[in-house]
């Protein structure tokens, strides 16, 4: 707590705003967008690698939260204050840090798969800034950060060989996603049925159950979607730049529409539909974006020739 008190003493409005922005790099939305953009437009195996690191990391992170049930810094010490803009996203128990786990998995996976030194350094800097932001904002302790950084780094390197296998044999993704879904389902059962001590925070346990439902549904939906794409659709990530932009913009709009428009469904079903759409349904439209972008490019070339 001494470090957190020192960080509290040097807070300024400018630093508050900066770290409140940086910390969102570890949010669920960033992870989702990067994973689907990679899967749709760049490299399916890389997208699935990033998804696997993030999903397994999230499962382990949520399990540790419920297993240790360490309260947030301001709960342990009522005299300590946090940056209020960070309170809304500081859900669940404190140990370990979910945002740090996510940003380490996402940007660590991107760095591991890149051969560009400057890009790797950028990813490392973003990871470090995000981890530090969680302490600066007052929502996590150094121990929370350290364990999340270590766990995320281990997963990045441990799962990387599977990325190579998915490049050679796309079917590898199916059993990998199935295993991840089974692991998360086990965590979901643990969160829902384990006899936690009577003094446990019921709201925090409920939050863990909710996260288990969302991720289990998402992994099952992703598995089924990938099965359709691999066996039936066989979509290509290639398209002209305009086609890629339209593919991402309209595809993310579809995912968001399911996420926000189907809140009447259970979380497991809703998140399953989101990933099923992203992996199995939306790729069916990719040929349209290949033609659209190619047609407009051909029209532009033709006009240039006539003008010359």
MARVOLUM-269294 format. One record per residue (C-alpha): residue number from 1; residue in one letter; x, y, z. Coordinates in steps of 0.001 Angstrom, whole numbers, plus 500000, padded with zeros to 6 digits. Layout:
MARVOLUM-269294
<atom nr="NUM" rest="A" east="X" north="Y" up="Z"/>
...
END
This chain:
MARVOLUM-269294
<atom nr="1" rest="X" east="500000" north="500000" up="500000"/>
<atom nr="2" rest="X" east="502988" north="502334" up="500489"/>
<atom nr="3" rest="X" east="503539" north="502544" up="496725"/>
<atom nr="4" rest="X" east="499843" north="503192" up="496104"/>
<atom nr="5" rest="X" east="499829" north="505971" up="498696"/>
<atom nr="6" rest="X" east="502835" north="507565" up="497008"/>
<atom nr="7" rest="X" east="501141" north="507380" up="493605"/>
<atom nr="8" rest="X" east="498041" north="508897" up="495166"/>
<atom nr="9" rest="X" east="500168" north="511832" up="496383"/>
<atom nr="10" rest="X" east="501486" north="512678" up="492888"/>
<atom nr="11" rest="X" east="498172" north="512540" up="491034"/>
<atom nr="12" rest="X" east="497305" north="515479" up="488787"/>
<atom nr="13" rest="X" east="494324" north="516073" up="486469"/>
<atom nr="14" rest="X" east="496579" north="515587" up="483429"/>
<atom nr="15" rest="X" east="498012" north="512282" up="484672"/>
<atom nr="16" rest="X" east="494546" north="511147" up="485766"/>
<atom nr="17" rest="X" east="493210" north="511728" up="482249"/>
<atom nr="18" rest="X" east="496223" north="510082" up="480592"/>
<atom nr="19" rest="X" east="496189" north="506900" up="482656"/>
<atom nr="20" rest="X" east="492387" north="506713" up="482602"/>
<atom nr="21" rest="X" east="492692" north="506521" up="478801"/>
<atom nr="22" rest="X" east="495664" north="504136" up="478678"/>
<atom nr="23" rest="X" east="494007" north="501674" up="481052"/>
<atom nr="24" rest="X" east="491274" north="500947" up="478483"/>
<atom nr="25" rest="X" east="493832" north="499045" up="476386"/>
<atom nr="26" rest="X" east="493142" north="496164" up="478766"/>
<atom nr="27" rest="X" east="489375" north="496319" up="478289"/>
<atom nr="28" rest="X" east="487203" north="493601" up="476765"/>
<atom nr="29" rest="X" east="486352" north="495745" up="473727"/>
<atom nr="30" rest="X" east="489983" north="496152" up="472621"/>
<atom nr="31" rest="X" east="490576" north="492407" up="472852"/>
<atom nr="32" rest="X" east="487418" north="491612" up="470866"/>
<atom nr="33" rest="X" east="488132" north="494128" up="468098"/>
<atom nr="34" rest="X" east="491762" north="493093" up="467603"/>
<atom nr="35" rest="X" east="490905" north="489388" up="467554"/>
<atom nr="36" rest="X" east="488159" north="489687" up="464934"/>
<atom nr="37" rest="X" east="490137" north="492128" up="462754"/>
<atom nr="38" rest="X" east="493023" north="489668" up="462655"/>
<atom nr="39" rest="X" east="490671" north="486761" up="461943"/>
<atom nr="40" rest="X" east="488771" north="488601" up="459200"/>
<atom nr="41" rest="X" east="491484" north="490579" up="457454"/>
<atom nr="42" rest="X" east="495040" north="489479" up="458210"/>
<atom nr="43" rest="X" east="495673" north="485930" up="459431"/>
<atom nr="44" rest="X" east="493104" north="483512" up="460852"/>
<atom nr="45" rest="X" east="495722" north="481529" up="462751"/>
<atom nr="46" rest="X" east="497083" north="484686" up="464368"/>
<atom nr="47" rest="X" east="493580" north="485799" up="465302"/>
<atom nr="48" rest="X" east="492851" north="482434" up="466902"/>
<atom nr="49" rest="X" east="496219" north="482488" up="468690"/>
<atom nr="50" rest="X" east="495399" north="485866" up="470197"/>
<atom nr="51" rest="X" east="491924" north="484628" up="471101"/>
<atom nr="52" rest="X" east="493330" north="481517" up="472781"/>
<atom nr="53" rest="X" east="495860" north="483453" up="474860"/>
<atom nr="54" rest="X" east="493189" north="485939" up="475910"/>
<atom nr="55" rest="X" east="490514" north="483351" up="476648"/>
<atom nr="56" rest="X" east="492701" north="480985" up="478695"/>
<atom nr="57" rest="X" east="494250" north="483944" up="480488"/>
<atom nr="58" rest="X" east="490833" north="485306" up="481387"/>
<atom nr="59" rest="X" east="489697" north="481919" up="482708"/>
<atom nr="60" rest="X" east="492783" north="481491" up="484895"/>
<atom nr="61" rest="X" east="492516" north="485102" up="486055"/>
<atom nr="62" rest="X" east="488879" north="484693" up="487093"/>
<atom nr="63" rest="X" east="489661" north="481427" up="488890"/>
<atom nr="64" rest="X" east="492449" north="483059" up="490897"/>
<atom nr="65" rest="X" east="490185" north="485968" up="491818"/>
<atom nr="66" rest="X" east="487626" north="483635" up="493373"/>
<atom nr="67" rest="X" east="490208" north="481276" up="494858"/>
<atom nr="68" rest="X" east="492030" north="484034" up="496785"/>
<atom nr="69" rest="X" east="489170" north="486590" up="497116"/>
<atom nr="70" rest="X" east="491486" north="489540" up="497849"/>
<atom nr="71" rest="X" east="489534" north="492813" up="498110"/>
<atom nr="72" rest="X" east="490374" north="495987" up="496203"/>
<atom nr="73" rest="X" east="492877" north="498430" up="497789"/>
<atom nr="74" rest="X" east="490235" north="500965" up="498850"/>
<atom nr="75" rest="X" east="488194" north="498176" up="500446"/>
<atom nr="76" rest="X" east="491178" north="496940" up="502459"/>
<atom nr="77" rest="X" east="492076" north="500495" up="503475"/>
<atom nr="78" rest="X" east="489094" north="502907" up="503643"/>
<atom nr="79" rest="X" east="491504" north="505866" up="503974"/>
<atom nr="80" rest="X" east="492871" north="505218" up="500487"/>
<atom nr="81" rest="X" east="491203" north="506933" up="497531"/>
<atom nr="82" rest="X" east="491114" north="506005" up="493864"/>
<atom nr="83" rest="X" east="490644" north="507965" up="490659"/>
<atom nr="84" rest="X" east="486874" north="507898" up="490409"/>
<atom nr="85" rest="X" east="486772" north="507410" up="486631"/>
<atom nr="86" rest="X" east="488343" north="503965" up="487175"/>
<atom nr="87" rest="X" east="485722" north="502726" up="489632"/>
<atom nr="88" rest="X" east="483150" north="501557" up="487064"/>
<atom nr="89" rest="X" east="485593" north="499103" up="485420"/>
<atom nr="90" rest="X" east="487115" north="497907" up="488705"/>
<atom nr="91" rest="X" east="484763" north="494966" up="489127"/>
<atom nr="92" rest="X" east="485466" north="491654" up="490809"/>
<atom nr="93" rest="X" east="488175" north="490904" up="493331"/>
<atom nr="94" rest="X" east="491564" north="492603" up="493132"/>
<atom nr="95" rest="X" east="494021" north="489713" up="492650"/>
<atom nr="96" rest="X" east="495162" north="489313" up="489936"/>
<atom nr="97" rest="X" east="494571" north="492231" up="487550"/>
<atom nr="98" rest="X" east="492206" north="491406" up="484689"/>
<atom nr="99" rest="X" east="493166" north="494467" up="482625"/>
<atom nr="100" rest="X" east="496870" north="493666" up="482953"/>
<atom nr="101" rest="X" east="496230" north="490026" up="482110"/>
<atom nr="102" rest="X" east="494315" north="491041" up="478986"/>
<atom nr="103" rest="X" east="496768" north="493633" up="477704"/>
<atom nr="104" rest="X" east="499726" north="491289" up="478306"/>
<atom nr="105" rest="X" east="498027" north="488495" up="476404"/>
<atom nr="106" rest="X" east="496863" north="490667" up="473498"/>
<atom nr="107" rest="X" east="499905" north="492826" up="472897"/>
<atom nr="108" rest="X" east="502289" north="490105" up="474024"/>
<atom nr="109" rest="X" east="500843" north="487790" up="471370"/>
<atom nr="110" rest="X" east="501129" north="490512" up="468728"/>
<atom nr="111" rest="X" east="504744" north="491179" up="469720"/>
<atom nr="112" rest="X" east="505626" north="487473" up="469742"/>
<atom nr="113" rest="X" east="504324" north="487054" up="466206"/>
<atom nr="114" rest="X" east="505987" north="490167" up="464786"/>
<atom nr="115" rest="X" east="509488" north="490382" up="463348"/>
<atom nr="116" rest="X" east="509585" north="494187" up="463545"/>
<atom nr="117" rest="X" east="511647" north="495337" up="466498"/>
<atom nr="118" rest="X" east="509962" north="498741" up="466731"/>
<atom nr="119" rest="X" east="506527" north="497098" up="466895"/>
<atom nr="120" rest="X" east="507642" north="494716" up="469618"/>
<atom nr="121" rest="X" east="508977" north="497622" up="471661"/>
<atom nr="122" rest="X" east="505715" north="499520" up="471182"/>
<atom nr="123" rest="X" east="503734" north="496526" up="472450"/>
<atom nr="124" rest="X" east="505990" north="496185" up="475502"/>
<atom nr="125" rest="X" east="505611" north="499894" up="476284"/>
<atom nr="126" rest="X" east="501807" north="499681" up="476016"/>
<atom nr="127" rest="X" east="501765" north="496650" up="478330"/>
<atom nr="128" rest="X" east="503938" north="498436" up="480889"/>
<atom nr="129" rest="X" east="501878" north="501636" up="480769"/>
<atom nr="130" rest="X" east="498608" north="499746" up="481163"/>
<atom nr="131" rest="X" east="499921" north="497743" up="484115"/>
<atom nr="132" rest="X" east="501223" north="500912" up="485757"/>
<atom nr="133" rest="X" east="497930" north="502699" up="485122"/>
<atom nr="134" rest="X" east="496073" north="500157" up="487265"/>
<atom nr="135" rest="X" east="498271" north="501046" up="490235"/>
<atom nr="136" rest="X" east="498235" north="504783" up="489527"/>
<atom nr="137" rest="X" east="494431" north="504761" up="489385"/>
<atom nr="138" rest="X" east="494427" north="502931" up="492717"/>
<atom nr="139" rest="X" east="492504" north="499824" up="491683"/>
<atom nr="140" rest="X" east="495310" north="497230" up="491988"/>
<atom nr="141" rest="X" east="498438" north="496492" up="494002"/>
<atom nr="142" rest="X" east="501945" north="495606" up="492696"/>
<atom nr="143" rest="X" east="501299" north="491935" up="493510"/>
<atom nr="144" rest="X" east="498187" north="492013" up="491307"/>
<atom nr="145" rest="X" east="500287" north="493414" up="488463"/>
<atom nr="146" rest="X" east="503232" north="491057" up="488853"/>
<atom nr="147" rest="X" east="501215" north="487845" up="488792"/>
<atom nr="148" rest="X" east="499151" north="488996" up="485797"/>
<atom nr="149" rest="X" east="502251" north="489992" up="483830"/>
<atom nr="150" rest="X" east="503893" north="486650" up="484575"/>
<atom nr="151" rest="X" east="500827" north="484583" up="483756"/>
<atom nr="152" rest="X" east="500152" north="486478" up="480534"/>
<atom nr="153" rest="X" east="503761" north="486141" up="479372"/>
<atom nr="154" rest="X" east="503815" north="482396" up="480052"/>
<atom nr="155" rest="X" east="500647" north="481886" up="478006"/>
<atom nr="156" rest="X" east="501994" north="483959" up="475104"/>
<atom nr="157" rest="X" east="505009" north="481679" up="474731"/>
<atom nr="158" rest="X" east="503326" north="478400" up="475739"/>
<atom nr="159" rest="X" east="500533" north="478669" up="473151"/>
<atom nr="160" rest="X" east="502638" north="480049" up="470296"/>
<atom nr="161" rest="X" east="503536" north="476590" up="468865"/>
<atom nr="162" rest="X" east="499798" north="475967" up="468368"/>
<atom nr="163" rest="X" east="499661" north="479025" up="466109"/>
<atom nr="164" rest="X" east="502144" north="477331" up="463793"/>
<atom nr="165" rest="X" east="500073" north="474130" up="463839"/>
<atom nr="166" rest="X" east="496908" north="476068" up="462962"/>
<atom nr="167" rest="X" east="498693" north="477552" up="459963"/>
<atom nr="168" rest="X" east="499509" north="474075" up="458647"/>
<atom nr="169" rest="X" east="496279" north="472387" up="459762"/>
<atom nr="170" rest="X" east="493328" north="474734" up="460359"/>
<atom nr="171" rest="X" east="491422" north="471870" up="462007"/>
<atom nr="172" rest="X" east="493775" north="472252" up="464979"/>
<atom nr="173" rest="X" east="491753" north="475316" up="465942"/>
<atom nr="174" rest="X" east="488651" north="473175" up="466502"/>
<atom nr="175" rest="X" east="490091" north="470955" up="469208"/>
<atom nr="176" rest="X" east="491945" north="473900" up="470752"/>
<atom nr="177" rest="X" east="488733" north="475909" up="471078"/>
<atom nr="178" rest="X" east="486952" north="472819" up="472372"/>
<atom nr="179" rest="X" east="489568" north="472327" up="475089"/>
<atom nr="180" rest="X" east="489355" north="476006" up="476053"/>
<atom nr="181" rest="X" east="485562" north="475788" up="476234"/>
<atom nr="182" rest="X" east="485798" north="472710" up="478481"/>
<atom nr="183" rest="X" east="488314" north="474422" up="480800"/>
<atom nr="184" rest="X" east="486120" north="477482" up="481080"/>
<atom nr="185" rest="X" east="482995" north="475393" up="481642"/>
<atom nr="186" rest="X" east="484825" north="473772" up="484576"/>
<atom nr="187" rest="X" east="485589" north="477232" up="485961"/>
<atom nr="188" rest="X" east="481935" north="478248" up="485474"/>
<atom nr="189" rest="X" east="480815" north="475231" up="487515"/>
<atom nr="190" rest="X" east="483377" north="476065" up="490186"/>
<atom nr="191" rest="X" east="482136" north="479664" up="490425"/>
<atom nr="192" rest="X" east="478505" north="478622" up="490493"/>
<atom nr="193" rest="X" east="478612" north="475638" up="492868"/>
<atom nr="194" rest="X" east="481706" north="475814" up="495073"/>
<atom nr="195" rest="X" east="480765" north="476320" up="498752"/>
<atom nr="196" rest="X" east="482554" north="479615" up="499322"/>
<atom nr="197" rest="X" east="482876" north="480830" up="502936"/>
<atom nr="198" rest="X" east="479873" north="482654" up="504318"/>
<atom nr="199" rest="X" east="481796" north="485926" up="504562"/>
<atom nr="200" rest="X" east="482563" north="485956" up="500808"/>
<atom nr="201" rest="X" east="481236" north="488915" up="498847"/>
<atom nr="202" rest="X" east="478117" north="487581" up="497099"/>
<atom nr="203" rest="X" east="478300" north="490284" up="494425"/>
<atom nr="204" rest="X" east="481868" north="489334" up="493551"/>
<atom nr="205" rest="X" east="480982" north="485642" up="493316"/>
<atom nr="206" rest="X" east="478039" north="486503" up="491084"/>
<atom nr="207" rest="X" east="480397" north="488545" up="488893"/>
<atom nr="208" rest="X" east="482643" north="485501" up="488527"/>
<atom nr="209" rest="X" east="479696" north="483320" up="487545"/>
<atom nr="210" rest="X" east="478619" north="485912" up="484977"/>
<atom nr="211" rest="X" east="482078" north="486027" up="483410"/>
<atom nr="212" rest="X" east="482177" north="482247" up="483274"/>
<atom nr="213" rest="X" east="478860" north="482161" up="481427"/>
<atom nr="214" rest="X" east="479957" north="484794" up="478899"/>
<atom nr="215" rest="X" east="483290" north="483168" up="478082"/>
<atom nr="216" rest="X" east="481912" north="479626" up="477903"/>
<atom nr="217" rest="X" east="479225" north="480748" up="475477"/>
<atom nr="218" rest="X" east="481739" north="482742" up="473447"/>
<atom nr="219" rest="X" east="484122" north="479794" up="473094"/>
<atom nr="220" rest="X" east="481362" north="477364" up="472115"/>
<atom nr="221" rest="X" east="480032" north="479845" up="469555"/>
<atom nr="222" rest="X" east="483546" north="480401" up="468202"/>
<atom nr="223" rest="X" east="484093" north="476638" up="467924"/>
<atom nr="224" rest="X" east="480908" north="476139" up="465923"/>
<atom nr="225" rest="X" east="481606" north="479174" up="463763"/>
<atom nr="226" rest="X" east="485143" north="478021" up="462959"/>
<atom nr="227" rest="X" east="483814" north="474559" up="462124"/>
<atom nr="228" rest="X" east="481497" north="476067" up="459504"/>
<atom nr="229" rest="X" east="484198" north="478348" up="458136"/>
<atom nr="230" rest="X" east="486829" north="475598" up="457904"/>
<atom nr="231" rest="X" east="484599" north="472841" up="456548"/>
<atom nr="232" rest="X" east="482067" north="474751" up="454439"/>
<atom nr="233" rest="X" east="482788" north="478437" up="453821"/>
<atom nr="234" rest="X" east="486595" north="478360" up="453524"/>
<atom nr="235" rest="X" east="486706" north="482136" up="453534"/>
<atom nr="236" rest="X" east="489742" north="484153" up="452513"/>
<atom nr="237" rest="X" east="491113" north="487092" up="454480"/>
<atom nr="238" rest="X" east="492282" north="488785" up="451283"/>
<atom nr="239" rest="X" east="490430" north="491808" up="449896"/>
<atom nr="240" rest="X" east="491231" north="495283" up="448543"/>
<atom nr="241" rest="X" east="491626" north="497962" up="451193"/>
<atom nr="242" rest="X" east="488101" north="499313" up="450701"/>
<atom nr="243" rest="X" east="486693" north="495818" up="451036"/>
<atom nr="244" rest="X" east="488655" north="495291" up="454258"/>
<atom nr="245" rest="X" east="487357" north="498543" up="455734"/>
<atom nr="246" rest="X" east="483761" north="497671" up="454893"/>
<atom nr="247" rest="X" east="484243" north="494132" up="456163"/>
<atom nr="248" rest="X" east="485459" north="495331" up="459546"/>
<atom nr="249" rest="X" east="483021" north="498220" up="459940"/>
<atom nr="250" rest="X" east="479894" north="496280" up="459005"/>
<atom nr="251" rest="X" east="481027" north="493097" up="460749"/>
<atom nr="252" rest="X" east="481700" north="494869" up="464037"/>
<atom nr="253" rest="X" east="478350" north="496615" up="463706"/>
<atom nr="254" rest="X" east="476724" north="493190" up="463427"/>
<atom nr="255" rest="X" east="478566" north="491881" up="466506"/>
<atom nr="256" rest="X" east="477614" north="494991" up="468465"/>
<atom nr="257" rest="X" east="473988" north="494676" up="467371"/>
<atom nr="258" rest="X" east="473862" north="491149" up="468810"/>
<atom nr="259" rest="X" east="475643" north="492217" up="471994"/>
<atom nr="260" rest="X" east="473371" north="495163" up="472717"/>
<atom nr="261" rest="X" east="470169" north="494157" up="470952"/>
<atom nr="262" rest="X" east="469819" north="490690" up="472470"/>
<atom nr="263" rest="X" east="470268" north="491475" up="476154"/>
<atom nr="264" rest="X" east="467031" north="489620" up="476814"/>
<atom nr="265" rest="X" east="468944" north="486378" up="476196"/>
<atom nr="266" rest="X" east="471167" north="484689" up="478801"/>
<atom nr="267" rest="X" east="474775" north="485930" up="478651"/>
<atom nr="268" rest="X" east="476078" north="482541" up="477566"/>
<atom nr="269" rest="X" east="473704" north="482438" up="474585"/>
<atom nr="270" rest="X" east="474244" north="486091" up="473644"/>
<atom nr="271" rest="X" east="478028" north="485842" up="473643"/>
<atom nr="272" rest="X" east="477822" north="482530" up="471815"/>
<atom nr="273" rest="X" east="475773" north="484154" up="469054"/>
<atom nr="274" rest="X" east="478283" north="487005" up="468817"/>
<atom nr="275" rest="X" east="481255" north="484726" up="468202"/>
<atom nr="276" rest="X" east="479268" north="482318" up="466012"/>
<atom nr="277" rest="X" east="478326" north="485254" up="463797"/>
<atom nr="278" rest="X" east="481903" north="486546" up="463741"/>
<atom nr="279" rest="X" east="483543" north="483197" up="462904"/>
<atom nr="280" rest="X" east="480923" north="481320" up="460888"/>
<atom nr="281" rest="X" east="478262" north="483627" up="459448"/>
<atom nr="282" rest="X" east="479999" north="486882" up="458586"/>
<atom nr="283" rest="X" east="482816" north="485160" up="456590"/>
<atom nr="284" rest="X" east="480133" north="484010" up="454138"/>
<atom nr="285" rest="X" east="479909" north="487630" up="452973"/>
<atom nr="286" rest="X" east="483653" north="488065" up="452363"/>
<atom nr="287" rest="X" east="483459" north="487375" up="448586"/>
<atom nr="288" rest="X" east="481168" north="490393" up="448268"/>
<atom nr="289" rest="X" east="483807" north="492664" up="449776"/>
<atom nr="290" rest="X" east="486473" north="491205" up="447520"/>
<atom nr="291" rest="X" east="484343" north="492037" up="444478"/>
<atom nr="292" rest="X" east="483238" north="495417" up="445815"/>
<atom nr="293" rest="X" east="486708" north="496633" up="446466"/>
<atom nr="294" rest="X" east="488039" north="495172" up="443215"/>
<atom nr="295" rest="X" east="485239" north="496723" up="441153"/>
<atom nr="296" rest="X" east="485811" north="500213" up="442560"/>
<atom nr="297" rest="X" east="489560" north="499837" up="442089"/>
<atom nr="298" rest="X" east="489044" north="498734" up="438466"/>
<atom nr="299" rest="X" east="486676" north="501669" up="437862"/>
<atom nr="300" rest="X" east="489252" north="504107" up="439237"/>
<atom nr="301" rest="X" east="491995" north="502623" up="437052"/>
<atom nr="302" rest="X" east="489743" north="502821" up="433999"/>
<atom nr="303" rest="X" east="488907" north="506476" up="434674"/>
<atom nr="304" rest="X" east="492589" north="507306" up="435118"/>
<atom nr="305" rest="X" east="493370" north="505738" up="431758"/>
<atom nr="306" rest="X" east="490617" north="507685" up="430005"/>
<atom nr="307" rest="X" east="491832" north="510947" up="431544"/>
<atom nr="308" rest="X" east="495362" north="510265" up="430364"/>
END
